[in-house]
Amino acid sequence: MKLIETHKFFKRFELLDFPQPEILPLRYPLFMCHGYGGIAGIVRPAPIHEPCMTLRSHGIHAFAPNIVPYATISTRAEQWVEKIEQLKEQYGYERFNVVGHSMGGLDMRYAISKLNIADSVASLTTIATPHRGTSLAELVLTTPGLLKDKLGEVFDWFGESIFPNAKSNAVAAVEQLTREYVTREFNPAVPNNDSIPYFSFSAAVGRGTNHPLNPIYRYQNMHIYNHEGLNDSFVSVESSTWGKKVQTVPLSHMEQLDLQVSKERKKYVENFWLDLVHNLIEHEL
């Protein structure tokens, strides 16, 4: 009995032949676009920095740059295009597998449709992007006028302080995330490009699921659930489905960025990003 227990004890120290992360052979590099907001920039170099570095550990050429955090879709899209052109010139890349988180997915849909960047895009994968808007934006806009203006000024000041290269417009950006704007104005004017595959990941936690949610997001999670159904505390499952849906993941909007993640849930975050890459590999991208 003791011999068996000793064997089990030493088993955990057994050396693997290849202990390093698996190399994932993507055909094209990843270009990762963050969404609305700049709070994450206080605690890390970029909102999607940690997932980007995780993917680099798997041999993937991945980039997660910063752009203006609080601005309209067209303004943000122009900046993503500039970053893509910069990387093409610097490294000689021809095309990218683009990943857009939240509003970043709308930015890149606009860029592909309106800004002549389609030839540089091999695919677009969106993560919890409000393709049909979000009732959370409408909730934010119900803030009384004077207070809303003051909050907008604070966010604009903050955005321009951490990213002084562009003018912020926090309120106008939120207005473009409402269900009415996205469904009635944005979507009809921004069609998909038939030569580019579109994939999407949705997410659901909190109300209606068995997956935990940070209590500070409980109210907005409940609000979206009552108006749209299952959601990740920012965007509903239904709204985030676009093109070929890959899966619904059990991660909150912040956890998708590897933010506010408990030790027990780290594996879900890494598995999610690896699933995203494996989907591209399966499609020879």
SENUMAR-363306 format. One record per residue: residue number from 1; residue in one letter; chain; y negated, z, x of N, C-alpha, C in turn. Coordinates in steps of 0.2 Angstrom, whole numbers, plus 5000, padded with zeros to 4 digits. Atoms other than C-alpha are relative to their C-alpha. Example, Ala and Ser with C-alpha at 12.3 -4.5 7.8 and 13.67 -1.06 7.14 Angstrom:
(node 1, "A", "A", (5006, 5000, 5004), (5022, 5039, 5062), (4994, 5000, 5004)) (node 2, "S", "A", (5006, 4999, 4996), (5005, 5036, 5068), (4995, 5003, 4996)) 
# end
This chain:
(node 1, "M", "A", (5006, 5000, 5004), (5000, 5000, 5000), (4994, 5000, 5004)) (node 2, "K", "A", (5006, 4999, 4995), (4988, 5005, 5014), (4999, 4993, 5004)) (node 3, "L", "A", (5001, 5006, 4996), (4992, 4989, 5023), (4997, 4994, 4996)) (node 4, "I", "A", (5003, 5005, 5004), (4988, 4978, 5008), (4992, 5002, 4999)) (node 5, "E", "A", (5007, 4998, 5001), (4971, 4988, 5006), (4996, 4998, 5006)) (node 6, "T", "A", (5004, 5002, 4994), (4967, 4985, 5024), (4999, 4992, 5001)) (node 7, "H", "A", (5000, 5008, 5000), (4971, 4966, 5023), (4994, 4998, 4995)) (node 8, "K", "A", (5005, 5002, 5004), (4959, 4965, 5008), (4993, 5002, 5003)) (node 9, "F", "A", (5006, 4998, 4997), (4946, 4975, 5018), (4997, 4994, 5005)) (node 10, "F", "A", (5002, 5004, 4995), (4946, 4963, 5032), (4999, 4992, 4998)) (node 11, "K", "A", (5001, 5007, 5003), (4947, 4947, 5021), (4993, 4998, 4999)) (node 12, "R", "A", (5007, 5001, 5001), (4929, 4949, 5018), (4996, 4998, 5006)) (node 13, "F", "A", (5003, 5002, 4994), (4925, 4946, 5036), (5003, 4994, 5003)) (node 14, "E", "A", (4997, 5006, 4997), (4936, 4931, 5038), (4995, 4994, 5001)) (node 15, "L", "A", (5005, 5005, 4999), (4926, 4917, 5046), (5002, 4993, 4997)) (node 16, "L", "A", (4999, 5007, 5003), (4924, 4900, 5037), (5000, 4995, 5006)) (node 17, "D", "A", (5000, 5006, 4996), (4927, 4884, 5046), (4993, 4997, 5001)) (node 18, "F", "A", (5006, 5002, 5000), (4910, 4878, 5041), (4995, 5004, 4995)) (node 19, "P", "A", (5004, 4995, 5004), (4898, 4892, 5035), (4993, 4998, 4998)) (node 20, "Q", "A", (5006, 5002, 5002), (4883, 4882, 5034), (4999, 4997, 4993)) (node 21, "P", "A", (5001, 5003, 5006), (4876, 4875, 5018), (5003, 4993, 5000)) (node 22, "E", "A", (4998, 5006, 5001), (4884, 4859, 5012), (4994, 4995, 5001)) (node 23, "I", "A", (5005, 5005, 4999), (4875, 4843, 5017), (5000, 4995, 4993)) (node 24, "L", "A", (5000, 5004, 5006), (4870, 4833, 5001), (4997, 4994, 5001)) (node 25, "P", "A", (5002, 5006, 4998), (4868, 4815, 5004), (4996, 4996, 4995)) (node 26, "L", "A", (5005, 5004, 5005), (4853, 4809, 4993), (4998, 4994, 5003)) (node 27, "R", "A", (5002, 5007, 4997), (4849, 4791, 4995), (4992, 5000, 5001)) (node 28, "Y", "A", (5007, 4999, 5000), (4830, 4795, 4992), (4998, 5007, 5001)) (node 29, "P", "A", (5003, 4993, 4999), (4819, 4810, 4997), (4998, 5002, 4993)) (node 30, "L", "A", (5002, 4997, 5006), (4814, 4822, 4984), (4992, 5002, 5000)) (node 31, "F", "A", (5008, 4998, 5001), (4795, 4824, 4978), (5000, 5004, 4994)) (node 32, "M", "A", (4999, 4994, 5005), (4793, 4840, 4968), (4993, 5002, 4998)) (node 33, "C", "A", (5007, 4999, 5003), (4778, 4842, 4956), (5000, 5006, 4996)) (node 34, "H", "A", (5001, 4993, 5004), (4772, 4859, 4950), (4996, 4999, 4994)) (node 35, "G", "A", (5004, 5000, 5007), (4765, 4863, 4933), (4993, 5003, 5001)) (node 36, "Y", "A", (5006, 4997, 5001), (4750, 4871, 4927), (4999, 5007, 5003)) (node 37, "G", "A", (5001, 4993, 4998), (4743, 4886, 4935), (5001, 5001, 5008)) (node 38, "G", "A", (5000, 4999, 4993), (4740, 4893, 4953), (5002, 5007, 5002)) (node 39, "I", "A", (4999, 4993, 4998), (4746, 4911, 4952), (5005, 5000, 5006)) (node 40, "A", "A", (4994, 5000, 4995), (4762, 4907, 4962), (4997, 4999, 5007)) (node 41, "G", "A", (5003, 5001, 4994), (4750, 4901, 4976), (4998, 5006, 5004)) (node 42, "I", "A", (5002, 4994, 4996), (4745, 4919, 4980), (5006, 5003, 5004)) (node 43, "V", "A", (4994, 4997, 4996), (4763, 4924, 4985), (5004, 4995, 5004)) (node 44, "R", "A", (4996, 5005, 4996), (4770, 4908, 4993), (4995, 4994, 5001)) (node 45, "P", "A", (5005, 5006, 4998), (4763, 4892, 5001), (4999, 4995, 4994)) (node 46, "A", "A", (5000, 5004, 5005), (4767, 4882, 4985), (5004, 5002, 4994)) (node 47, "P", "A", (4996, 4997, 5006), (4774, 4885, 4967), (5007, 4998, 5001)) (node 48, "I", "A", (4993, 5001, 4999), (4790, 4876, 4971), (5003, 5000, 5007)) (node 49, "H", "A", (4998, 5000, 4993), (4791, 4880, 4989), (5007, 5003, 5002)) (node 50, "E", "A", (4993, 4997, 4998), (4807, 4891, 4989), (5005, 4995, 4998)) (node 51, "P", "A", (4994, 5005, 5002), (4818, 4878, 4979), (5000, 4995, 5005)) (node 52, "C", "A", (5001, 5006, 4995), (4811, 4865, 4991), (5003, 5002, 5007)) (node 53, "M", "A", (4997, 4998, 4994), (4816, 4875, 5006), (5008, 5001, 5000)) (node 54, "T", "A", (4993, 4999, 5001), (4833, 4879, 4999), (5003, 4993, 5000)) (node 55, "L", "A", (4997, 5007, 4999), (4836, 4860, 4997), (5000, 4997, 5007)) (node 56, "R", "A", (5001, 5002, 4993), (4830, 4857, 5014), (5006, 5003, 5004)) (node 57, "S", "A", (4994, 4997, 4997), (4844, 4869, 5020), (5006, 4996, 4999)) (node 58, "H", "A", (4994, 5004, 5002), (4856, 4856, 5012), (4999, 4993, 5003)) (node 59, "G", "A", (5001, 5006, 4997), (4849, 4842, 5023), (4996, 4995, 4996)) (node 60, "I", "A", (5004, 5004, 5005), (4838, 4835, 5009), (4993, 4999, 5003)) (node 61, "H", "A", (5007, 5001, 4999), (4821, 4827, 5013), (4996, 5002, 4994)) (node 62, "A", "A", (5004, 4998, 5006), (4811, 4837, 5000), (4993, 5003, 5002)) (node 63, "F", "A", (5007, 4998, 4999), (4793, 4840, 4998), (4997, 5003, 4994)) (node 64, "A", "A", (5003, 4997, 5006), (4783, 4851, 4986), (4993, 5002, 5002)) (node 65, "P", "A", (5007, 4999, 4999), (4765, 4849, 4989), (4996, 5004, 4995)) (node 66, "N", "A", (5005, 4997, 5004), (4750, 4857, 4981), (4995, 4995, 4997)) (node 67, "I", "A", (5006, 5004, 5003), (4737, 4849, 4969), (4996, 5005, 4996)) (node 68, "V", "A", (5005, 4995, 5004), (4723, 4856, 4958), (5005, 5003, 4995)) (node 69, "P", "A", (4995, 4997, 5005), (4732, 4869, 4947), (4998, 5000, 4993)) (node 70, "Y", "A", (5003, 5000, 5007), (4720, 4868, 4932), (4996, 4994, 4999)) (node 71, "A", "A", (5003, 5006, 5001), (4716, 4850, 4928), (5003, 4996, 4994)) (node 72, "T", "A", (4997, 5005, 5005), (4719, 4836, 4915), (5006, 4996, 5003)) (node 73, "I", "A", (4994, 5003, 4998), (4735, 4826, 4916), (4998, 4994, 5005)) (node 74, "S", "A", (5002, 5006, 4996), (4726, 4810, 4923), (4997, 5002, 5007)) (node 75, "T", "A", (5002, 4998, 4993), (4717, 4820, 4937), (5006, 5002, 5004)) (node 76, "R", "A", (4994, 4997, 4996), (4733, 4829, 4942), (5004, 4994, 5002)) (node 77, "A", "A", (4996, 5006, 4999), (4742, 4812, 4941), (4998, 4996, 5006)) (node 78, "E", "A", (5003, 5003, 4995), (4730, 4804, 4953), (5001, 5003, 5007)) (node 79, "Q", "A", (4998, 4996, 4994), (4733, 4818, 4966), (5007, 4999, 5002)) (node 80, "W", "A", (4993, 5001, 4998), (4752, 4816, 4965), (5000, 4993, 5003)) (node 81, "V", "A", (4999, 5006, 4997), (4750, 4798, 4969), (4997, 5000, 5007)) (node 82, "E", "A", (5003, 4999, 4993), (4739, 4802, 4984), (5005, 5003, 5004)) (node 83, "K", "A", (4995, 4997, 4996), (4752, 4813, 4990), (5006, 4996, 5002)) (node 84, "I", "A", (4994, 5004, 4999), (4766, 4801, 4988), (4998, 4994, 5005)) (node 85, "E", "A", (5002, 5005, 4995), (4756, 4787, 4997), (4999, 5003, 5007)) (node 86, "Q", "A", (5001, 4996, 4994), (4752, 4800, 5011), (5007, 5001, 5003)) (node 87, "L", "A", (4993, 4999, 4998), (4771, 4804, 5013), (5003, 4993, 5002)) (node 88, "K", "A", (4998, 5007, 4998), (4775, 4785, 5013), (4998, 4998, 5007)) (node 89, "E", "A", (5003, 5002, 4994), (4763, 4782, 5027), (5002, 5004, 5006)) (node 90, "Q", "A", (4998, 4995, 4995), (4768, 4797, 5037), (5007, 4999, 5002)) (node 91, "Y", "A", (4993, 5000, 4999), (4787, 4795, 5036), (5003, 4993, 4999)) (node 92, "G", "A", (4997, 5007, 5001), (4790, 4777, 5031), (5004, 5000, 4994)) (node 93, "Y", "A", (4996, 5001, 5006), (4798, 4781, 5015), (4998, 4995, 4995)) (node 94, "E", "A", (5001, 5005, 5004), (4799, 4768, 5002), (5000, 5002, 4992)) (node 95, "R", "A", (4999, 4998, 5007), (4804, 4777, 4986), (5002, 5008, 5000)) (node 96, "F", "A", (4999, 4993, 5000), (4806, 4795, 4980), (5004, 5001, 4993)) (node 97, "N", "A", (4997, 4997, 5006), (4817, 4804, 4967), (4995, 5006, 4999)) (node 98, "V", "A", (5005, 4996, 5002), (4803, 4813, 4958), (5002, 5006, 4996)) (node 99, "V", "A", (4998, 4995, 5005), (4805, 4830, 4950), (4994, 5003, 4998)) (node 100, "G", "A", (5006, 4997, 5002), (4792, 4837, 4939), (5002, 5006, 4996)) (node 101, "H", "A", (4999, 4994, 5004), (4792, 4855, 4933), (4994, 5001, 4995)) (node 102, "S", "A", (5005, 4998, 5005), (4783, 4859, 4917), (4995, 4994, 4999)) (node 103, "M", "A", (5005, 5006, 5001), (4766, 4849, 4916), (5001, 4995, 5005)) (node 104, "G", "A", (4999, 5005, 4995), (4771, 4841, 4932), (5004, 4994, 4998)) (node 105, "G", "A", (4996, 5006, 5003), (4783, 4830, 4922), (4996, 4995, 4996)) (node 106, "L", "A", (5005, 5004, 5003), (4769, 4824, 4911), (4995, 4996, 5005)) (node 107, "D", "A", (5004, 5004, 4995), (4758, 4820, 4926), (5004, 4994, 5003)) (node 108, "M", "A", (4996, 5006, 4997), (4772, 4809, 4933), (5002, 4995, 4995)) (node 109, "R", "A", (4999, 5006, 5005), (4776, 4800, 4917), (4993, 4996, 5000)) (node 110, "Y", "A", (5007, 5003, 5000), (4757, 4796, 4917), (4999, 4996, 5006)) (node 111, "A", "A", (5001, 5003, 4994), (4757, 4791, 4935), (5004, 4993, 5000)) (node 112, "I", "A", (4995, 5006, 5000), (4772, 4779, 4933), (4998, 4995, 4995)) (node 113, "S", "A", (5002, 5005, 5005), (4765, 4771, 4917), (4993, 4997, 5001)) (node 114, "K", "A", (5007, 5002, 4999), (4747, 4770, 4922), (4997, 4999, 5007)) (node 115, "L", "A", (5003, 5000, 4993), (4744, 4771, 4941), (5003, 4996, 5005)) (node 116, "N", "A", (4996, 5005, 4996), (4755, 4758, 4948), (5004, 5003, 5006)) (node 117, "I", "A", (4996, 4996, 4995), (4766, 4770, 4957), (5008, 4999, 4999)) (node 118, "A", "A", (4993, 5001, 5002), (4782, 4764, 4948), (5005, 4998, 5006)) (node 119, "D", "A", (4996, 5003, 4994), (4788, 4754, 4964), (5002, 5006, 5005)) (node 120, "S", "A", (4999, 4995, 4995), (4788, 4770, 4974), (5005, 5006, 4997)) (node 121, "V", "A", (4996, 4995, 5003), (4799, 4780, 4961), (5007, 4998, 4998)) (node 122, "A", "A", (4993, 5002, 5001), (4818, 4779, 4961), (5002, 5003, 4994)) (node 123, "S", "A", (4998, 4996, 5006), (4820, 4792, 4947), (4995, 5005, 4998)) (node 124, "L", "A", (5005, 4994, 5002), (4810, 4805, 4937), (5005, 5005, 4996)) (node 125, "T", "A", (4996, 4994, 5003), (4819, 4822, 4933), (4995, 5005, 4998)) (node 126, "T", "A", (5004, 4995, 5003), (4809, 4833, 4922), (5003, 5007, 4999)) (node 127, "I", "A", (4997, 4993, 5001), (4812, 4852, 4921), (4995, 5004, 4995)) (node 128, "A", "A", (5004, 4996, 5004), (4805, 4862, 4906), (4993, 4997, 4999)) (node 129, "T", "A", (5006, 5003, 5001), (4792, 4849, 4903), (4998, 4999, 4992)) (node 130, "P", "A", (5001, 5001, 5007), (4783, 4849, 4886), (4999, 4993, 4998)) (node 131, "H", "A", (5001, 5007, 5002), (4786, 4831, 4881), (4998, 4999, 4993)) (node 132, "R", "A", (5002, 5000, 5007), (4782, 4836, 4863), (4995, 5005, 4999)) (node 133, "G", "A", (5005, 4995, 5000), (4769, 4849, 4868), (5004, 5007, 4999)) (node 134, "T", "A", (4998, 4993, 5001), (4771, 4868, 4866), (4995, 5004, 4996)) (node 135, "S", "A", (5004, 4996, 5004), (4765, 4880, 4853), (4997, 5006, 5004)) (node 136, "L", "A", (5003, 4995, 4996), (4761, 4892, 4867), (4993, 4998, 5002)) (node 137, "A", "A", (5007, 5002, 4999), (4746, 4881, 4871), (4995, 5001, 4994)) (node 138, "E", "A", (5004, 4999, 5006), (4740, 4882, 4853), (4999, 5007, 4999)) (node 139, "L", "A", (5001, 4992, 5000), (4742, 4901, 4854), (4994, 5001, 5004)) (node 140, "V", "A", (5005, 4999, 4995), (4731, 4901, 4869), (4993, 4998, 4998)) (node 141, "L", "A", (5006, 5003, 5002), (4718, 4890, 4861), (4997, 5004, 4994)) (node 142, "T", "A", (5003, 4996, 5006), (4716, 4902, 4846), (4996, 5006, 5003)) (node 143, "T", "A", (5004, 4995, 4997), (4707, 4914, 4858), (4993, 4999, 4997)) (node 144, "P", "A", (5007, 5001, 5002), (4689, 4917, 4851), (4996, 4996, 5005)) (node 145, "G", "A", (5003, 5005, 4996), (4677, 4903, 4857), (4997, 5003, 5007)) (node 146, "L", "A", (5003, 4997, 4994), (4666, 4914, 4869), (5005, 5003, 5005)) (node 147, "L", "A", (4995, 4997, 4996), (4681, 4923, 4876), (5004, 4994, 5004)) (node 148, "K", "A", (4996, 5005, 4997), (4690, 4907, 4879), (4996, 4996, 5005)) (node 149, "D", "A", (5004, 5003, 4995), (4675, 4899, 4888), (5000, 5004, 5006)) (node 150, "K", "A", (5000, 4996, 4994), (4674, 4914, 4899), (5006, 5000, 5004)) (node 151, "L", "A", (4994, 5000, 4996), (4692, 4914, 4903), (5001, 4993, 5003)) (node 152, "G", "A", (5000, 5007, 4997), (4691, 4895, 4906), (4996, 5000, 5007)) (node 153, "E", "A", (5004, 4999, 4994), (4677, 4899, 4919), (5004, 5004, 5005)) (node 154, "V", "A", (4996, 4996, 4995), (4688, 4912, 4928), (5005, 4996, 5003)) (node 155, "F", "A", (4994, 5004, 4997), (4703, 4900, 4929), (4997, 4995, 5004)) (node 156, "D", "A", (5003, 5006, 4996), (4692, 4886, 4935), (4997, 5003, 5007)) (node 157, "W", "A", (5002, 4997, 4994), (4684, 4897, 4948), (5006, 5002, 5005)) (node 158, "F", "A", (4994, 4998, 4996), (4701, 4904, 4954), (5003, 4993, 5002)) (node 159, "G", "A", (4997, 5006, 4998), (4708, 4886, 4954), (4997, 4997, 5006)) (node 160, "E", "A", (5004, 5003, 4995), (4694, 4879, 4964), (5000, 5004, 5007)) (node 161, "S", "A", (5000, 4996, 4994), (4695, 4894, 4976), (5006, 4999, 5004)) (node 162, "I", "A", (4994, 5000, 4996), (4713, 4892, 4981), (5002, 4992, 5001)) (node 163, "F", "A", (4999, 5007, 4999), (4712, 4873, 4980), (4993, 4996, 4999)) (node 164, "P", "A", (5007, 5003, 5001), (4694, 4867, 4983), (4999, 4993, 5001)) (node 165, "N", "A", (5001, 5007, 4999), (4698, 4849, 4985), (4999, 4996, 4993)) (node 166, "A", "A", (5001, 5003, 5007), (4696, 4845, 4966), (4997, 5005, 4995)) (node 167, "K", "A", (5003, 4997, 5005), (4687, 4850, 4951), (5005, 5003, 4995)) (node 168, "S", "A", (4995, 4997, 5005), (4697, 4862, 4939), (4997, 4999, 4993)) (node 169, "N", "A", (5002, 5000, 5007), (4696, 4861, 4920), (5006, 5003, 4996)) (node 170, "A", "A", (4994, 4997, 5003), (4708, 4874, 4913), (5001, 4999, 4993)) (node 171, "V", "A", (4999, 5001, 5007), (4704, 4873, 4895), (5002, 4993, 4998)) (node 172, "A", "A", (4998, 5007, 5002), (4705, 4854, 4894), (5007, 4999, 5001)) (node 173, "A", "A", (4993, 5001, 4999), (4722, 4855, 4902), (5004, 5003, 4995)) (node 174, "V", "A", (4996, 4997, 5006), (4728, 4867, 4889), (5000, 4996, 4994)) (node 175, "E", "A", (5001, 5004, 5006), (4722, 4856, 4875), (5005, 4994, 5001)) (node 176, "Q", "A", (4995, 5006, 4999), (4733, 4842, 4883), (5007, 5002, 4999)) (node 177, "L", "A", (4993, 4997, 5001), (4748, 4853, 4881), (5002, 5002, 4993)) (node 178, "T", "A", (4999, 4999, 5007), (4747, 4855, 4862), (5005, 4995, 4997)) (node 179, "R", "A", (4996, 5004, 5003), (4760, 4848, 4851), (4997, 4994, 4997)) (node 180, "E", "A", (5003, 5006, 5003), (4748, 4837, 4842), (4997, 4995, 5005)) (node 181, "Y", "A", (5002, 5004, 4995), (4740, 4830, 4858), (5006, 4996, 5003)) (node 182, "V", "A", (4995, 5003, 4996), (4756, 4826, 4867), (5004, 4995, 4995)) (node 183, "T", "A", (4996, 5005, 5005), (4765, 4818, 4851), (4996, 4995, 4997)) (node 184, "R", "A", (5004, 5005, 5003), (4751, 4809, 4844), (4996, 4995, 5004)) (node 185, "E", "A", (5004, 5004, 4995), (4741, 4803, 4859), (5003, 4998, 5006)) (node 186, "F", "A", (4997, 5001, 4994), (4750, 4805, 4875), (5006, 4996, 5000)) (node 187, "N", "A", (4994, 5004, 5000), (4767, 4799, 4871), (5000, 4993, 4998)) (node 188, "P", "A", (5001, 5007, 5002), (4762, 4783, 4861), (4997, 4996, 5006)) (node 189, "A", "A", (5004, 5004, 4995), (4750, 4778, 4876), (5004, 5000, 5007)) (node 190, "V", "A", (4996, 4999, 4994), (4763, 4783, 4890), (5007, 4998, 4999)) (node 191, "P", "A", (4993, 5002, 5001), (4779, 4773, 4888), (5004, 5001, 5006)) (node 192, "N", "A", (4995, 5000, 4994), (4794, 4775, 4900), (5000, 4993, 5003)) (node 193, "N", "A", (4999, 5006, 4996), (4796, 4762, 4913), (5008, 4998, 5000)) (node 194, "D", "A", (4993, 5002, 5000), (4813, 4753, 4910), (5004, 4999, 5006)) (node 195, "S", "A", (4996, 5001, 4994), (4817, 4751, 4928), (5001, 5007, 5003)) (node 196, "I", "A", (4999, 4993, 4997), (4817, 4770, 4931), (5004, 5004, 4996)) (node 197, "P", "A", (4996, 4995, 5004), (4830, 4782, 4925), (4996, 5007, 5000)) (node 198, "Y", "A", (5003, 4994, 5001), (4823, 4797, 4917), (5005, 5006, 4998)) (node 199, "F", "A", (4995, 4994, 5001), (4833, 4814, 4917), (4996, 5006, 4998)) (node 200, "S", "A", (5004, 4993, 5002), (4828, 4831, 4909), (5005, 5006, 5000)) (node 201, "F", "A", (4997, 4993, 5000), (4833, 4849, 4911), (4996, 5004, 4995)) (node 202, "S", "A", (5003, 4995, 5004), (4829, 4861, 4897), (5002, 5007, 5002)) (node 203, "A", "A", (4998, 4993, 4998), (4830, 4880, 4898), (4999, 5005, 4994)) (node 204, "A", "A", (5000, 4996, 5005), (4833, 4894, 4886), (5002, 5007, 5002)) (node 205, "V", "A", (4999, 4993, 4998), (4832, 4913, 4888), (4997, 5004, 4994)) (node 206, "G", "A", (5003, 4996, 5005), (4827, 4928, 4877), (5003, 4999, 4993)) (node 207, "R", "A", (4998, 5001, 5007), (4828, 4926, 4858), (5004, 4994, 4999)) (node 208, "G", "A", (4995, 5005, 5001), (4843, 4917, 4852), (5005, 4998, 5005)) (node 209, "T", "A", (4995, 5001, 4995), (4852, 4918, 4868), (5003, 5007, 5003)) (node 210, "N", "A", (4997, 4994, 4997), (4862, 4931, 4878), (4997, 5000, 5007)) (node 211, "H", "A", (5003, 5000, 4993), (4851, 4928, 4894), (4994, 5004, 5000)) (node 212, "P", "A", (5006, 4995, 5000), (4838, 4941, 4899), (4993, 4996, 5001)) (node 213, "L", "A", (5007, 5002, 4999), (4819, 4939, 4899), (4996, 5005, 5002)) (node 214, "N", "A", (5005, 4995, 4998), (4806, 4948, 4908), (4996, 5002, 4994)) (node 215, "P", "A", (5003, 4998, 5006), (4798, 4959, 4895), (4993, 4998, 4999)) (node 216, "I", "A", (5007, 5002, 5000), (4780, 4953, 4899), (5000, 4993, 4996)) (node 217, "Y", "A", (5000, 5007, 5004), (4785, 4936, 4891), (5003, 5000, 4993)) (node 218, "R", "A", (4996, 4999, 5006), (4794, 4943, 4876), (4996, 4997, 4994)) (node 219, "Y", "A", (5004, 5002, 5006), (4779, 4940, 4864), (5000, 4992, 5000)) (node 220, "Q", "A", (5000, 5007, 5000), (4777, 4922, 4869), (5007, 4996, 4999)) (node 221, "N", "A", (4993, 5002, 5001), (4796, 4919, 4869), (5001, 5000, 4992)) (node 222, "M", "A", (4999, 5000, 5007), (4796, 4925, 4851), (4996, 4995, 4996)) (node 223, "H", "A", (5005, 5005, 5003), (4781, 4915, 4846), (5003, 4993, 5000)) (node 224, "I", "A", (4997, 5007, 5000), (4789, 4899, 4852), (5006, 4999, 4996)) (node 225, "Y", "A", (4993, 5000, 5004), (4806, 4903, 4845), (4998, 4999, 4992)) (node 226, "N", "A", (5001, 5000, 5007), (4798, 4906, 4828), (4997, 4993, 4998)) (node 227, "H", "A", (5003, 5006, 5001), (4789, 4889, 4829), (5004, 4994, 5002)) (node 228, "E", "A", (4996, 5006, 4997), (4801, 4878, 4839), (5007, 5001, 5001)) (node 229, "G", "A", (4993, 4998, 4999), (4817, 4887, 4842), (5001, 5002, 5007)) (node 230, "L", "A", (4998, 4997, 4993), (4826, 4891, 4859), (4995, 4997, 5005)) (node 231, "N", "A", (5005, 5002, 4995), (4814, 4891, 4874), (5001, 5005, 5006)) (node 232, "D", "A", (4999, 4996, 4994), (4812, 4898, 4891), (4994, 5004, 5001)) (node 233, "S", "A", (5006, 4995, 5001), (4796, 4908, 4886), (4994, 4995, 5001)) (node 234, "F", "A", (5006, 5004, 5000), (4784, 4893, 4889), (5001, 4993, 4996)) (node 235, "V", "A", (4998, 5006, 5003), (4793, 4877, 4883), (5006, 5000, 4996)) (node 236, "S", "A", (4994, 5000, 5004), (4806, 4874, 4869), (5005, 4995, 5003)) (node 237, "V", "A", (4994, 5004, 4998), (4823, 4866, 4872), (4999, 4993, 4997)) (node 238, "E", "A", (5002, 5007, 5003), (4818, 4852, 4860), (4995, 4996, 5003)) (node 239, "S", "A", (5005, 5004, 4997), (4802, 4848, 4868), (5001, 4998, 5007)) (node 240, "S", "A", (4998, 5002, 4993), (4809, 4847, 4885), (5005, 4995, 5001)) (node 241, "T", "A", (4995, 5005, 5000), (4822, 4835, 4881), (4997, 4993, 5001)) (node 242, "W", "A", (5003, 5007, 4999), (4817, 4817, 4888), (5005, 4996, 5004)) (node 243, "G", "A", (4996, 5005, 4996), (4827, 4802, 4894), (5007, 5003, 4999)) (node 244, "K", "A", (4993, 4998, 5000), (4845, 4807, 4898), (5000, 5008, 5002)) (node 245, "K", "A", (5000, 4993, 4999), (4847, 4826, 4896), (5006, 5002, 5004)) (node 246, "V", "A", (4995, 4998, 4995), (4857, 4834, 4910), (5004, 5006, 4997)) (node 247, "Q", "A", (4997, 4993, 5003), (4859, 4852, 4903), (4994, 5004, 4998)) (node 248, "T", "A", (5004, 4995, 5002), (4851, 4867, 4896), (5002, 5006, 5005)) (node 249, "V", "A", (4998, 4995, 4995), (4850, 4881, 4910), (4998, 5007, 4997)) (node 250, "P", "A", (5002, 4993, 5002), (4849, 4900, 4907), (4995, 5003, 5004)) (node 251, "L", "A", (5005, 4998, 4995), (4833, 4902, 4917), (4993, 5000, 4996)) (node 252, "S", "A", (5006, 5000, 5002), (4816, 4907, 4912), (4995, 4995, 5004)) (node 253, "H", "A", (5004, 5005, 4997), (4801, 4896, 4916), (4998, 5002, 5007)) (node 254, "M", "A", (5001, 4998, 4993), (4797, 4907, 4931), (5006, 5000, 5005)) (node 255, "E", "A", (4994, 5000, 4996), (4815, 4909, 4937), (5001, 4993, 5003)) (node 256, "Q", "A", (4999, 5007, 4998), (4816, 4890, 4938), (4997, 4998, 5007)) (node 257, "L", "A", (5003, 5001, 4994), (4804, 4891, 4952), (5002, 5005, 5006)) (node 258, "D", "A", (4998, 4995, 4996), (4813, 4905, 4960), (4995, 5006, 5001)) (node 259, "L", "A", (5005, 4994, 5000), (4800, 4918, 4955), (5002, 5005, 4995)) (node 260, "Q", "A", (4998, 4994, 5004), (4803, 4935, 4947), (5007, 5000, 4998)) (node 261, "V", "A", (4992, 5000, 5001), (4822, 4933, 4950), (5003, 5006, 5003)) (node 262, "S", "A", (4996, 4994, 4997), (4833, 4948, 4951), (5006, 4997, 5004)) (node 263, "K", "A", (4994, 5002, 4995), (4847, 4948, 4964), (5006, 4998, 4996)) (node 264, "E", "A", (4994, 5002, 5004), (4860, 4946, 4951), (4999, 4993, 4997)) (node 265, "R", "A", (5001, 5007, 5003), (4852, 4930, 4944), (4998, 4995, 5006)) (node 266, "K", "A", (5001, 5004, 4995), (4849, 4922, 4961), (5004, 4994, 5000)) (node 267, "K", "A", (4995, 5005, 5000), (4865, 4912, 4960), (4998, 4995, 4994)) (node 268, "Y", "A", (5002, 5005, 5006), (4859, 4904, 4943), (4995, 4995, 5003)) (node 269, "V", "A", (5006, 5005, 4997), (4843, 4897, 4952), (5003, 4995, 5005)) (node 270, "E", "A", (4998, 5005, 4995), (4852, 4890, 4967), (5005, 4995, 4996)) (node 271, "N", "A", (4995, 5005, 5003), (4866, 4882, 4956), (4996, 4995, 4996)) (node 272, "F", "A", (5004, 5005, 5003), (4853, 4874, 4945), (4997, 4995, 5004)) (node 273, "W", "A", (5003, 5005, 4996), (4844, 4866, 4959), (5005, 4995, 5003)) (node 274, "L", "A", (4995, 5004, 4998), (4860, 4860, 4966), (5003, 4995, 4995)) (node 275, "D", "A", (4997, 5004, 5006), (4866, 4853, 4949), (4995, 4994, 4999)) (node 276, "L", "A", (5004, 5006, 5000), (4850, 4843, 4949), (5001, 4995, 5005)) (node 277, "V", "A", (4999, 5005, 4994), (4853, 4835, 4966), (5007, 4997, 4999)) (node 278, "H", "A", (4993, 5003, 5001), (4872, 4832, 4961), (4999, 4995, 4995)) (node 279, "N", "A", (5001, 5005, 5005), (4866, 4823, 4946), (4997, 4993, 5003)) (node 280, "L", "A", (5003, 5006, 4996), (4855, 4811, 4957), (5005, 4997, 5004)) (node 281, "I", "A", (4995, 5003, 4995), (4870, 4809, 4969), (5005, 4996, 4995)) (node 282, "E", "A", (4996, 5003, 5005), (4881, 4804, 4954), (4997, 4993, 4998)) (node 283, "H", "A", (5003, 5007, 5002), (4869, 4790, 4950), (4998, 4996, 5006)) (node 284, "E", "A", (5001, 5004, 4993), (4868, 4784, 4968), (4992, 5000, 5001)) (node 285, "L", "A", (5007, 5000, 4999), (4850, 4790, 4969), (4998, 5005, 5006)) 
# end
